[in-house]
Amino acid sequence: MLKSYLTIAFRNLAKNKAYSAINIVGLAVGMAIAMLIGLWIYDELSFNKFHKNYDRLAQLYVNQTFNGTTGSSRAVSLPSANTVKNNYKSDFTDVALASWNFGHLLVNGDRKINKEGMYAEPELPKMLSLTMLKGDYATALKEPSSILLSQSTAEALFGNADPLGKIVKVDAKRNVKVTGVFEDLPFNSTFYEVNYYLPWSAYLADETWVKESLQQWGNHSFQCYAQIADRADMTKVSAKIRDVEKKHGSEGENPEYFLHPMSNWHLYSDFKDGKNIGGGIQFVWLFSLIGVFVLLLACINFMNLSTARSEKRAKEVGIRKAVGSLRHQLIFQFLSESMLVVFFALIIALIIVLIAIPSFNDLSGKQVSIPFANPVFWLLLLSFSLITGFLSGSYPALYLSSFNPLSVLKGTFRVGRWAALPRKVLVVVQFTVSITLIIGTLIVFRQIQHAKNRPVGYDRSNLLQTSLSPGTYGKYDPLREDMLKTGVVYEMSQSSSPTTGVWSNQIGFDWEGKDPKSLPLFGIVACTHHFGKSIGWQVLEGRDFSKDFSTDSSAFVLNEAAVKLTGLKNIVGKTIRYNGKPMQVIGVVKNMVMESPYEPIKPTIFLINYGWANVLTIKLKPDVPVDDAIKQVKAVFKKYDPDTPFDFKFTDEEYDAKFRTEERVGKLARVFAVLAIFISCLGLFGLASFVAEQRIKEIGVRKVLGASVFSLWGLLSKDFVRLVAISFLIAAPIAWYFLDDWLEQYDYHTTITWTIFALSGLGATCITLMTVSYQAIRAALMNPIKSLRSE
């Protein structure tokens, strides 16, 4: 029986090649999209699950209230972290302090590499369940002169030689011994970019400010990771440690500590007013829905084309019923046909996915692959195929198997005036999804452009930034002089933060008229005298820093947001006390977008401090080719530090990186929207072909009576345009509701205008007309003699 079903299925596919191709290609594209999205979602949901203690690991966070807003941060103070470690031992298996992930120069003989790594307490590698290839957890970070390397870093430094016990020089100032090598972490791990670990004891010994921080409760500059005890409850332990700093910190800060579980680091990383509001999980839900709907579009094509050709299968159903076939047998037959189509589509879909994965990874910023060796993958693929086959074939099977054999065989069978209604509903569903995706893509693009076009308050062009190397520390004046002598550098300066970030936030400011109960928080940027000229900031009041004024060492330049926070009028010339030291305001600069382009500008104060400034900013002359200028800048660096590779970043590229997440979402949404339209148009093309074939005699009669090609084109096209219009009326409010909610998460966002909907509706209409016009015009141009000729 099954062999008979398959034989008939093959014959039907071969007999109706065009419709079969539309079905198979449509399903293949839909399945390929669903598979790619499935791989992306799996990667997102499995983030950090490489770590064996995934369910019991957490990071210490603190809520603090400044300027009337509560913010959540993973930057904690050393005394608070040590209190958690020492006073709550029964609640934790391990607690480990760590620095941020910074770049360091690693040298072994002639091999020099700049890689990112962190200082950490000895417990951290074990907590993260790093796979040790050499050495062990117990001794890896025990000694101050040790280093734990990743496999790729060890190979870069030592090649195929055994690195254990070998010496590495760090930042040209400390020799350390390799005490362990760990296997590189997978791309979907938070610690993927940590290429090595240095001992925390070395951090305390080398950096005076870190040692001083041991007594500073308000200095939130460090990370702390914790592994709760086996039987401990994360929520209860989090509640226990909430007030570890409150009695030591300022009342205005109201510091409240809590544990943020590793399971939430990636997908639930956003906080507002001290509460978690989600994060990447919204994109998981979004792409899940897109995957389901795009696959549904392909299934709808199958349903529509199968039911549209129902009259051609009616006699087959009638004969089968007449000779004794039961309805469930007919249902099984038609389902087996859909399964055969799905099987062919699956093979094509796998080929599409294999070809598309490299581009998909580039687009999504992932490193996903098809896990062919995983039996669970094949089980899921089989289930996915069966569900797709059942979903696409169920309605046609039930519909076709319901025909009355007596009416069919007597020749009186008609599908009825309402038979086309389900097909019209399905077309409306298809284009509702497609138009919603089009509107969504346009709004995401508009939001990105809106933020990109936001005035940044300084000149990003030809601006590059780099960190001071060991050979350039303390040599600002001669280095700047040599840079200017090259003739390719317009200006050079140093600062404690690049123009694309504010790395320090401080309290301790006071001024006349300030509310004594308030605790304002300002961003602080220490810089050299030439910082403003280098970045081209805009002075609105007063003046810039200048070496002509020796008093500028005790002076402030404020941005507009900082002036607004103080509430002072005519602020230039007034005094602001900074930790008790009087500082005179000499200038006000236009707000600069130094952090997120979607958020309000942070109140920021600039001051002169050469020792604190370790970020170098170089403004290249615009009339010099960039490559030539960089070569000369690099030569100057080599003069001062021949052992350190010259690594730099362009400021405009760093700024553009702030849009990376939104741009990836926008690009993926655009691709999915185009493919959704493609799938919908495939079905529309098939239906237009069927309708033209069904009305061929009517068209012939109309042509004989004098109808023009244009009027016949309009006759065949208007029904489809009407369906798309209905789809637009449904899609527009749905898109507006969800996208308006999405935009509200950004403080700086665009507005949803009627033009976006008009463009989407017009675009969908044009696409529809282009799709159906070929069949409509082809039918209208046909010789009426052929269409009216009786057999």
C-alpha positions in Angstrom: 0.0 0.0 0.0 2.8 2.4 0.9 4.6 1.6 -2.3 1.4 2.5 -4.2 1.1 5.8 -2.4 4.7 6.7 -3.1 4.4 5.7 -6.8 1.3 7.9 -7.2 3.1 10.7 -5.3 6.1 10.5 -7.7 3.7 10.5 -10.7 1.9 13.6 -9.4 5.2 15.4 -8.8 6.5 14.6 -12.2 3.2 15.4 -13.9 3.0 18.9 -12.4 6.6 20.0 -12.5 6.0 23.7 -12.0 3.7 23.3 -9.0 6.1 20.7 -7.5 9.1 22.9 -7.9 7.2 25.8 -6.2 6.2 23.6 -3.3 9.7 22.0 -2.9 11.7 25.3 -3.3 9.3 27.2 -1.0 9.4 24.5 1.7 13.2 24.2 1.3 13.8 27.9 1.8 11.4 28.0 4.8 13.0 24.9 6.4 16.5 26.3 5.8 15.5 29.6 7.6 14.0 27.6 10.4 17.1 25.5 10.7 19.5 28.5 10.8 17.3 30.2 13.3 17.2 27.0 15.3 21.0 26.8 15.4 21.2 30.4 16.4 18.7 29.9 19.2 20.5 26.8 20.4 23.7 28.7 20.6 22.1 31.5 22.5 20.3 29.2 25.0 23.5 27.1 25.5 25.7 30.2 26.3 28.1 29.5 29.2 26.7 25.9 29.6 30.2 24.7 28.8 31.1 25.5 32.5 30.2 22.5 34.7 29.1 24.7 37.6 26.8 26.7 35.4 23.8 26.4 37.7 25.7 27.5 40.8 28.0 30.3 39.5 27.1 33.9 39.8 28.6 37.4 39.7 28.4 39.9 42.4 26.4 43.0 41.4 25.5 46.2 43.3 22.6 48.6 43.0 23.4 52.2 43.7 21.2 55.3 43.5 22.7 58.5 42.0 21.1 61.6 40.5 17.7 60.1 41.3 18.3 56.9 39.3 19.2 53.4 40.5 21.7 51.7 38.4 23.0 48.1 38.5 26.7 47.3 38.0 29.1 44.4 38.2 31.8 46.7 39.4 32.2 46.1 43.1 34.5 47.2 45.9 37.3 45.0 47.4 36.1 45.3 51.0 32.6 44.3 50.1 33.8 41.3 48.1 36.1 40.2 50.8 33.3 40.5 53.4 31.2 38.2 51.3 34.1 35.8 51.0 35.0 35.7 54.6 31.7 36.2 56.4 29.4 33.9 54.4 31.6 30.8 54.0 28.8 28.3 54.6 26.8 29.8 51.6 29.6 29.6 49.1 32.0 26.9 47.8 34.3 29.5 46.4 34.5 33.3 45.9 37.1 34.9 43.6 38.1 38.4 42.8 39.1 39.4 39.3 40.2 42.5 37.3 38.6 43.5 34.0 39.8 41.9 30.8 42.6 44.2 29.5 45.2 43.9 26.8 48.8 43.1 27.9 52.0 42.6 25.9 53.3 39.0 26.2 56.9 38.4 25.1 58.9 35.2 24.6 62.1 35.9 22.8 61.3 37.3 19.4 57.6 36.4 19.7 55.5 39.3 20.9 51.7 39.3 21.1 49.1 41.7 22.4 46.3 39.6 24.0 43.5 40.2 26.5 43.6 38.6 29.9 42.7 39.2 33.5 44.1 39.1 37.0 42.2 36.6 39.2 42.3 34.8 42.5 43.5 31.1 42.4 39.9 29.8 42.8 38.6 31.1 39.6 40.0 28.6 37.1 38.5 25.7 39.1 35.1 27.6 39.4 35.0 28.0 35.6 35.9 24.3 35.2 38.6 25.2 32.7 40.0 22.0 30.9 43.6 21.9 32.0 45.9 20.5 29.3 49.1 21.3 31.4 49.4 21.9 35.1 46.5 21.9 37.6 44.0 24.2 39.4 45.8 24.0 42.7 49.1 25.6 41.6 48.2 27.5 38.5 47.8 30.9 40.1 49.3 30.3 43.5 52.6 32.2 43.0 52.8 35.9 42.1 55.2 35.1 39.3 52.9 32.6 37.5 50.6 32.7 34.4 47.9 30.4 33.1 47.7 30.4 29.3 45.0 29.3 26.8 46.1 26.7 24.3 46.1 29.2 21.4 48.1 31.8 23.3 50.7 29.1 24.4 51.0 28.0 20.7 51.5 31.7 19.6 54.3 32.2 22.1 56.0 28.7 22.1 54.8 26.9 19.0 54.8 23.2 19.5 57.2 23.3 22.4 56.1 22.4 25.9 55.3 25.8 27.5 55.2 24.5 31.1 57.9 26.2 33.2 58.9 28.6 30.5 59.3 32.4 31.1 57.0 35.1 29.6 57.6 38.8 30.1 54.4 40.8 30.7 54.3 44.5 29.7 58.1 44.6 29.6 58.2 44.8 33.4 57.4 41.4 35.0 58.8 37.9 34.2 56.3 35.2 34.9 56.5 31.4 34.6 53.9 29.3 32.7 52.3 27.1 35.4 49.4 25.8 33.3 47.7 25.6 29.9 43.9 25.4 29.4 41.8 24.4 26.4 40.4 27.4 24.5 36.8 28.1 25.6 34.0 27.9 23.1 32.8 31.1 21.4 29.6 31.1 23.4 31.3 31.6 26.7 31.5 34.9 28.5 35.2 34.1 29.1 36.0 33.3 25.5 38.2 36.4 25.1 40.2 35.8 28.3 43.4 34.3 26.9 45.3 34.1 30.1 45.0 34.5 33.9 47.6 36.3 36.0 47.7 36.0 39.8 45.7 38.4 41.9 48.6 38.7 44.3 50.7 40.2 41.5 48.0 42.7 40.8 48.1 43.8 44.4 51.9 44.0 44.4 52.3 45.9 41.0 49.4 48.4 41.3 49.5 50.7 44.3 45.9 51.9 43.7 44.6 48.3 43.9 46.3 47.8 47.2 44.9 51.0 48.5 41.4 49.9 47.3 41.4 47.1 50.0 40.2 49.8 52.5 38.0 51.8 50.1 34.4 50.7 50.4 33.2 53.2 47.8 35.7 52.3 45.1 33.7 50.0 42.8 36.4 49.0 40.3 36.6 45.2 40.4 34.7 42.0 39.5 33.8 39.2 41.9 32.6 35.7 41.0 31.0 33.3 43.4 30.0 29.6 43.4 27.2 28.9 45.9 27.2 25.8 48.0 25.5 22.7 46.7 22.4 22.9 48.8 22.2 26.7 48.9 19.4 28.7 47.2 20.7 31.5 45.0 17.8 33.9 45.9 18.2 33.4 49.6 22.0 33.8 49.6 21.5 36.9 47.4 19.2 38.4 50.1 21.7 37.6 52.8 24.5 39.7 51.3 22.4 42.7 50.3 23.6 45.1 53.0 27.3 44.1 53.2 28.4 47.6 52.2 25.5 49.8 53.3 26.8 50.6 56.8 30.2 51.5 55.3 29.1 53.4 52.2 27.5 56.8 51.9 23.7 56.9 52.7 23.0 58.5 49.4 24.4 55.7 47.4 22.2 53.1 49.2 24.4 50.2 47.9 22.6 46.9 47.7 24.5 43.8 46.6 23.0 40.8 44.9 24.0 37.7 42.9 23.4 37.6 39.2 23.4 33.9 38.1 25.5 32.8 35.2 22.4 31.4 33.6 21.2 35.0 33.2 24.4 36.7 32.2 23.9 36.5 28.5 20.1 36.7 27.9 19.0 38.6 31.0 21.8 41.3 31.2 19.7 44.5 31.1 18.7 46.3 34.3 16.5 49.4 34.9 15.9 51.0 38.2 17.6 48.2 39.9 15.5 45.4 38.4 16.3 43.0 35.6 14.3 43.8 32.5 15.6 41.0 30.2 18.1 41.6 27.4 19.0 39.2 24.6 16.1 36.9 25.4 13.8 39.3 23.5 15.8 38.5 20.3 15.5 34.8 21.0 11.7 35.1 21.2 11.7 37.4 18.1 13.7 35.1 15.9 11.7 32.1 17.2 8.5 33.7 16.0 10.1 34.7 12.7 11.3 31.1 12.2 7.9 29.6 12.9 6.1 32.1 10.7 8.5 31.8 7.8 8.1 28.0 7.9 4.3 28.5 8.1 4.5 30.7 5.0 6.1 27.8 3.1 3.5 25.3 4.5 0.7 27.7 3.4 2.0 27.6 -0.2 1.7 23.8 -0.1 -1.9 24.0 1.3 -3.0 26.6 -1.2 -1.6 24.9 -4.3 -2.8 21.5 -3.3 -6.4 22.6 -2.6 -6.4 24.9 -5.6 -5.9 21.9 -7.9 -8.5 20.0 -6.0 -10.8 19.6 -9.1 -8.0 17.8 -10.9 -7.7 15.3 -8.1 -11.4 14.9 -7.6 -11.9 12.0 -10.0 -9.0 10.1 -8.4 -10.6 10.5 -5.0 -14.0 9.5 -6.4 -12.7 6.3 -8.0 -10.7 5.4 -4.9 -13.7 5.8 -2.7 -15.9 3.9 -5.2 -13.5 0.9 -5.1 -13.5 0.8 -1.3 -10.9 3.2 0.0 -11.7 4.6 3.4 -11.3 8.2 4.2 -8.4 7.6 6.7 -6.6 5.7 3.9 -7.0 8.7 1.5 -5.8 11.0 4.3 -2.7 8.8 4.7 -2.1 8.8 1.0 -2.1 12.6 0.7 0.0 13.0 3.9 2.5 10.6 2.4 2.7 12.8 -0.7 3.4 15.9 1.5 6.0 13.9 3.4 7.7 13.1 0.1 7.7 16.8 -0.8 9.2 17.6 2.6 11.9 14.9 2.2 13.0 16.5 -1.1 12.8 19.9 0.5 14.8 18.8 3.5 17.7 17.7 1.3 17.7 21.0 -0.5 17.4 22.9 2.9 20.4 21.1 4.3 22.4 22.1 1.2 21.2 25.7 1.5 22.2 25.8 5.2 25.7 24.3 4.6 26.3 27.0 1.9 24.8 29.8 4.0 26.4 29.1 7.4 29.6 31.1 6.8 27.7 34.2 5.7 25.1 33.6 8.5 27.9 33.5 11.1 29.4 36.8 9.7 26.0 38.4 9.8 25.0 37.2 13.3 28.4 37.3 14.9 28.3 33.6 15.8 30.3 30.5 15.2 27.4 28.0 14.7 27.7 24.7 12.7 25.5 21.7 11.9 26.2 19.1 14.6 26.0 16.1 12.3 27.7 13.8 14.9 25.1 14.5 17.5 22.2 12.0 17.4 19.9 14.5 19.2 20.3 16.7 16.1 19.0 13.9 13.8 16.2 13.2 16.1 15.2 16.8 16.2 15.6 17.0 12.4 13.3 14.0 11.9 10.7 15.5 14.3 11.0 18.8 12.6 10.4 17.2 9.2 7.4 15.2 10.3 5.8 18.2 11.9 6.4 20.2 8.8 5.0 17.5 6.6 2.0 17.1 8.8 1.4 20.8 9.1 1.6 21.4 5.3 -0.3 18.3 4.3 -3.0 18.0 6.9 -5.5 20.5 5.5 -5.2 19.3 1.8 -5.5 15.7 3.0 -8.7 16.4 5.0 -10.1 18.6 2.2 -9.4 16.3 -0.7 -10.5 13.2 1.2 -13.9 14.7 1.9 -15.2 14.8 -1.7 -18.5 13.0 -2.4 -17.7 10.2 -4.8 -21.2 10.2 -6.4 -21.0 13.8 -7.3 -17.5 13.5 -8.7 -18.2 10.5 -10.9 -21.5 11.9 -12.2 -19.6 15.0 -13.2 -21.8 17.3 -11.1 -19.0 18.0 -8.5 -18.2 21.7 -8.0 -15.9 23.1 -5.4 -18.4 25.8 -4.5 -18.3 29.5 -4.2 -16.7 29.4 -0.7 -14.0 26.9 -1.6 -11.5 29.6 -2.4 -12.1 31.4 1.0 -9.6 29.3 3.0 -7.0 30.0 0.3 -7.7 33.7 0.5 -7.4 33.6 4.3 -4.0 31.8 4.0 -2.7 34.3 1.4 -3.8 37.1 3.8 -1.8 35.4 6.6 1.2 35.1 4.4 1.3 38.7 3.5 0.4 39.9 7.0 3.6 38.2 8.2 5.6 39.5 5.3 4.4 43.1 5.6 5.0 43.0 9.3 8.6 42.0 8.7 9.0 44.7 6.1 7.7 47.4 8.5 9.9 46.0 11.3 13.0 46.1 9.1 12.3 49.7 8.0 11.9 50.9 11.6 15.0 49.1 12.9 17.0 50.7 10.0 15.4 54.1 10.8 16.3 53.8 14.5 19.9 52.9 13.7 20.2 55.8 11.3 18.5 58.1 13.8 21.1 57.3 16.5 24.0 57.4 14.0 23.0 60.9 12.9 22.9 62.1 16.4 25.3 65.0 16.9 28.3 63.6 18.8 29.8 66.9 19.9 33.3 66.2 18.5 35.1 65.3 15.3 35.6 61.5 14.8 37.2 61.7 11.4 40.9 60.8 11.2 41.0 60.2 14.9 42.8 57.1 16.3 43.3 55.9 19.8 45.7 53.6 21.5 46.9 52.7 25.0 50.2 53.9 26.3 52.9 51.2 26.1 55.7 50.7 28.7 58.2 52.7 26.6 55.9 55.7 26.2 54.8 56.2 29.8 55.9 59.5 31.2 57.2 60.7 27.8 54.2 62.7 26.7 55.9 66.0 25.7 58.8 64.6 23.6 56.4 62.0 22.0 54.0 64.7 21.1 56.7 66.9 19.7 58.0 64.1 17.5 54.5 63.3 16.3 53.9 66.9 15.2 57.3 66.9 13.4 56.1 64.1 11.1 53.8 66.6 9.4 51.0 64.0 9.3 49.7 64.6 12.8 47.4 67.6 13.5 47.4 67.1 17.3 48.0 64.6 20.0 46.8 64.2 23.6 46.3 61.8 26.4 43.2 61.0 28.6 42.0 58.6 31.2 39.2 57.5 28.8 38.8 57.3 25.1 36.2 59.5 23.4 34.0 56.4 23.1 33.7 55.7 26.8 33.8 57.2 30.3 35.7 54.8 32.5 35.5 56.5 35.8 32.5 57.8 37.7 32.9 59.6 41.0 31.1 61.4 43.8 32.6 63.9 46.3 31.6 67.1 44.6 30.3 70.2 46.4 29.4 73.7 45.4 27.5 76.7 46.7 23.8 76.1 46.8 24.1 72.3 46.4 21.4 70.3 48.3 23.4 68.7 51.2 21.2 65.6 51.0 22.0 65.0 47.3 24.8 62.8 46.1 25.5 63.7 42.4 27.6 61.3 40.3 29.8 62.7 37.5 31.8 61.0 34.9 35.5 62.0 35.2 38.0 62.3 32.4 41.5 63.3 33.2 43.4 64.7 30.2 46.3 66.7 28.9 46.0 70.3 27.8 45.6 69.4 24.1 42.7 67.0 24.5 40.0 69.5 23.3 42.0 70.5 20.2 42.7 66.8 19.4 39.0 65.8 19.4 37.6 69.1 18.2 35.1 69.6 21.0 32.9 72.7 20.9 33.5 75.3 23.7 30.2 77.0 24.4 31.2 79.2 27.3 34.6 80.2 28.8 37.7 78.7 27.3 39.6 75.5 26.7 42.5 74.2 28.8 45.7 76.0 28.0 49.4 75.8 29.1 49.4 79.6 29.3 47.5 79.3 32.5 49.3 77.5 35.3 46.1 77.5 37.4 44.5 75.1 34.9 45.9 72.3 37.0 43.1 73.2 39.4 40.4 73.8 36.8 37.3 72.0 35.4 35.7 72.0 32.0 32.1 70.7 32.2 29.8 69.4 29.6 26.2 70.7 29.3 24.8 67.8 31.2 27.1 68.4 34.1 26.1 72.1 34.2 22.5 71.1 34.2 23.1 68.7 37.1 24.7 71.4 39.3 21.8 73.8 38.6 24.3 76.7 38.5 23.8 79.7 36.2 26.7 81.5 34.6 28.9 78.7 35.9 32.2 79.9 34.3 34.4 81.3 37.1 32.6 79.6 39.9 34.2 77.1 42.3 33.3 73.4 42.6 35.0 71.5 45.5 36.3 68.0 44.5 37.0 65.9 47.6 37.5 69.2 49.4 39.8 70.7 46.9 38.6 73.9 45.3 38.5 73.7 41.4 37.5 76.6 39.2 35.2 76.1 36.2 36.9 77.7 33.2 34.7 76.4 30.4 31.6 74.5 29.2 31.7 72.2 26.2 28.8 70.8 24.1 27.6 67.4 25.1 29.6 64.6 23.6 28.2 61.1 22.9 30.9 59.1 24.7 28.9 56.1 25.7 25.6 54.6 24.4 24.2 56.7 21.5 20.7 55.6 22.6 20.9 57.0 26.2 21.0 60.5 27.7 24.4 62.2 27.9 26.2 61.5 31.2 27.2 64.6 33.3 31.0 64.7 32.7 33.8 66.8 34.2 37.2 67.1 32.5 40.4 68.0 34.4 44.1 68.1 33.8 46.1 65.1 35.2 49.0 63.8 33.1 49.7 60.9 35.4 46.2 59.5 35.3 45.8 59.8 31.5 46.9 56.5 29.7 44.9 56.6 26.5 46.6 58.3 23.6 44.4 60.1 21.0 46.0 61.2 17.7 44.3 63.5 15.2 45.7 62.9 11.7 45.7 65.6 9.1 42.9 65.2 6.6 45.0 65.9 3.5 47.4 63.0 4.1 46.7 59.4 3.0 45.7 57.4 6.1 48.1 54.5 5.3 51.1 56.9 4.9 50.2 58.7 8.1 49.9 55.5 10.1 53.3 54.4 8.9 54.9 57.6 10.1 53.1 57.5 13.5 54.1 53.8 13.9 57.8 54.8 13.3 57.6 57.4 16.1 56.2 54.8 18.4 58.9 52.3 17.5 61.5 55.0 18.4 60.2 55.1 22.0 59.2 51.5 22.4 60.7 49.1 19.8 59.6 46.0 21.7 55.8 46.7 21.8 53.6 46.2 18.7 51.7 49.4 17.7 48.0 48.5 18.1 45.4 51.2 17.5 41.8 51.7 16.7 40.0 54.3 14.7 37.5 56.3 16.8 34.8 56.3 14.1 35.0 52.5 13.9 34.8 52.2 17.7 31.7 54.4 17.7 30.1 52.4 14.9 30.6 49.3 17.0 28.1 50.7 19.4 25.4 49.9 16.8 26.6 46.3 16.3 23.7 44.6 18.1 21.0 46.6 16.4 22.6 46.4 13.0 22.8 42.6 13.3 19.2 42.4 14.2 18.3 44.8 11.4 20.4 42.8 8.8 18.9 39.5 9.9 15.4 40.9 9.9 16.0 42.2 6.4 17.2 38.9 5.1 14.2 37.1 6.7 11.8 39.7 5.3 13.2 39.2 1.8 13.0 35.4 2.1 9.5 35.6 3.5 8.4 37.8 0.6 10.1 35.3 -1.8 8.2 32.4 -0.3 4.9 34.3 -0.4 5.5 35.3 -4.0 6.2 31.7 -5.0 2.8 30.7 -3.7 1.2 33.8 -5.3 2.8 32.9 -8.6 1.4 29.4 -8.4 -2.0 30.6 -7.5 -2.0 33.2 -10.2 -1.1 30.5 -12.7 -3.9 28.3 -11.4 -6.5 31.2 -11.5 -5.4 32.1 -15.0 -5.8 28.5 -16.1 -9.2 28.2 -14.4 -10.6 31.4 -16.0 -9.1 30.8 -19.5 -12.5 30.5 -21.2 -13.8 33.6 -19.5 -10.8 35.5 -20.7 -11.3 34.2 -24.2 -15.0 35.3 -24.2 -14.0 38.8 -22.9 -11.3 39.1 -25.6 -13.8 38.3 -28.3 -16.1 40.9 -26.9 -13.4 43.5 -27.1 -11.7 43.5 -23.7 -8.2 45.0 -23.7 -5.1 43.4 -22.4 -4.9 46.0 -19.6 -8.5 45.4 -18.5 -7.9 41.6 -18.4 -4.7 42.2 -16.5 -6.7 44.3 -14.0 -9.4 41.6 -13.8 -6.9 38.9 -12.8 -4.8 41.1 -10.5 -7.4 42.9 -8.5 -8.3 40.0 -6.3 -4.7 39.5 -5.2 -4.2 43.2 -4.6 -7.3 43.2 -2.5 -5.9 40.4 -0.4 -2.6 42.2 0.1 -4.6 45.4 1.1 -6.4 43.4 3.8 -3.0 42.0 4.9 -1.7 45.5 5.2 -4.6 46.6 7.3 -4.0 43.8 9.7 -0.1 44.0 9.7 0.1 47.8 10.3 -1.4 47.9 13.8 0.4 44.7 14.9 3.7 46.1 13.7 3.0 49.5 15.3 2.1 47.9 18.7 5.3 45.8 19.0 7.7 48.2 17.5 6.5 51.1 19.5 7.2 49.0 22.6 10.6 48.1 21.3 11.6 51.7 20.6 10.5 52.7 24.1 13.5 50.8 25.6 15.8 53.5 24.1 15.9 56.9 25.7 17.0 58.4 22.4 14.8 56.9 19.6 13.1 57.7 16.4 9.4 58.0 15.9 7.1 55.8 13.8 5.7 57.8 11.0 3.0 57.1 8.5 5.5 57.1 5.6 7.0 53.8 6.9 3.6 52.2 6.6 2.9 53.8 3.3 6.2 52.5 1.8 5.6 49.1 3.2 2.1 48.9 1.8 3.2 50.3 -1.6 6.1 47.9 -1.7 3.9 44.9 -0.9 1.5 46.0 -3.6 4.2 46.4 -6.2 5.7 43.0 -5.4 2.3 41.4 -5.7 1.6 43.0 -9.1 5.0 42.0 -10.4 4.4 38.5 -9.2 0.9 38.0 -10.7 1.4 40.2 -13.8 3.4 37.6 -15.7 0.6 35.0 -15.5 -2.1 37.6 -16.0 -0.6 39.2 -19.1 0.3 35.8 -20.5 -3.3 34.7 -20.1 -4.6 38.0 -21.6 -2.3 37.6 -24.6 -3.4 34.1 -25.4 -5.3 33.5 -28.7 -9.0 33.2 -27.7 -9.5 30.6 -30.5 -7.4 28.2 -28.5 -9.1 28.9 -25.2 -12.7 28.7 -26.6 -12.1 25.6 -28.9 -14.2 22.7 -27.8 -12.5 19.3 -27.5 
